[in-house]
Amino acid sequence: MVDDKMRQCVHPVQIMAYFNEIIVKRGEVTAWQVIDGKRLIIRGIFQKVEAEFLMLGANSQSAENLLKFEIEREVYLHCPHKNFLAKTKLTSNQNKALTIEVPKDIRLEEARDNQRFYFQRRDDKEISIYFDKLSEENPSYFIINDLSTTGVGVIIEALWLKKMKDGDKIFIKSMSDHDLPGPIGCEFIHSRPWDGYDIDNPDDDYFLVGLKFDSPLEKLNYLPDNLPDENNSRHPLKKRKDGFFYGYTELEQQGIFHSIGMKDVTLCVAIKEADEFLGNLQYLTSDMKRNFLSHIDFKVLGTALRVARDTLVTSLLENTSSSLASEVLQELRDPRSGKEIHKAQQDLIKKIRELERKGLILLDEKMFGTYV
C-alpha cells in the first residue's frame, strides 16, 4: 500500500522548488508507464528543470526502454530523495531523455511524529483567522478538518486560497473548544483540493490547507465522541488523510446511494446492482488478482470503485507493490458523477466476463477457500 503519511502539494512554486532540489542533489528518479497492462520502467536523473517541462536522462541499464515509452501517454514519477510520487504526461522521448510536463500536483512524504485527529464536517469544529491588524476585528471563519499540537488542517474556498502563499504569516483568533490566551501565529505550508464526501459535486472549489503553529500547543482540550481509532485503517476519517480515497464504510455507502437515488432512482438501482457484483472481486486469489490488475484499465477501475466499500478496495490492494497501489489510488482519488460511475461499472463488468471466459479469474465466493 501507498504510505498513509503522504500529502498533496499543488503550489507551482513549491513543486518547482522540490524538482530543483532533486536536480542539485542528483537524486535518482524512477519513471514508468503502463502499456498493455505491463509496467515499462526507466531510471535516471533530471538533466533539466524548466517552468513547463522536465528532462529525465535514462541510465545505461534502462536506456533501452526509452524509445518504448509512448508520447502523450501518462507517466508516473517517483524519487526516494524527497519520497514524492507524481503523475503527468510524456511529450518526447528523444536524445536519450524523456521530456515530461511539470506535474500540477505531487505527493510528498509527510514527516510527522505527533498524533493528529480527524473530524467529520458535521462536527462543526470552527476556526477564525485573520491576516493582519486591519482584519483582526473581522476574522474569517472556516471548518477544521484535522488538528494536532503542531498544526491544523482547514477547509477553505478557492477564493481564500488565492490570498495565501507558502510561508505567509496567519493568525488564529479562536478555535472551537479552546480558550486561547491570545492570537496564535501560524504559517501556511501546503494545500490540496478537498472533495469531502459529495461525489455529485466534483467541481466544488474547496481546498484543505495546512497551517503550522509558531509554537506547539501544550495540549488539545477535547477529544470528540466520534474520534477515530488511529490504528483502524478502514475508518472513514483516517482513509482520507493522505488525500487518497479507500472506499466507503457501509453507512457512508448507504448515504451515497440515497443521494444518487434522490436524483435518479433507476440509475441508483443499476449502480447498486453493479456494485454488489463487483464486490466479489475481494474473493480473487493472489494469482487471479495479478491477472485481473494486469488486464484492467486503472482509470475504468478507479471510476467504477468510487462507490465501493472500503473492504473491497483494501482487499484489491493488499499484497500489491506500492507503485501499483499508487497507480490505482491516483485514479480512484477524483470524484465522479453517478453516470460516469455506472458506465465504468459496465465496462469493468464486461472485462471481468471476458477474463472469466479465458479462465484467468473466477468470481465465486464459494471457491475462495479452495484456491487460496
Order of alpha helices (4+ residues) and beta strands (2+ residues): beta-alpha-beta-beta-beta-beta-beta-beta-beta-beta-beta-beta-beta-alpha-beta-beta-beta-alpha-alpha-alpha-alpha-alpha-alpha-alpha-alpha
